[in-house]
Amino acid sequence: MKKIILIFILLLTLNSFSQEKKCSDFKVGEFKYSNPEYSEWIINRTDSTQIETSTKTGIKIFSSVDWKSDCEYILTSYKVLNSDAKNIVGSSLNVEIIKTLADSY
């Protein structure tokens, strides 16, 4: 009986470490780009806003987040701080999460 309980606990533990996340798990939180070219950027996202901050330059890009489904959203930039690149204000980006992993999408 002890062996069965031990095996059950072991399987539960292993399963929890290897689980892929769902799209909805990425709606809120702090994120980083996996691409080394953008490694300086930190993304802080709530359900309705996103702030991207460059740790090198201090540039901040503020965007609204309009979720179309758990795996699709539209980012619309509305403010940029510490940069002359004001031309991105009002621009939109359609994002579709096509695959999720344990710690990325």
Buried (B, 14 or more C-beta within 10 A) or exposed (E): EEEEEEEEEEEEEEEEEEEEEEBEEBBEEEBEBEEEEEEBBBBBBEEEEBBBBBEEEEBBBBBBBEBEEEBBBBBBBEEBEEEEEEEBBEEEEEBEBEEBEEEEB
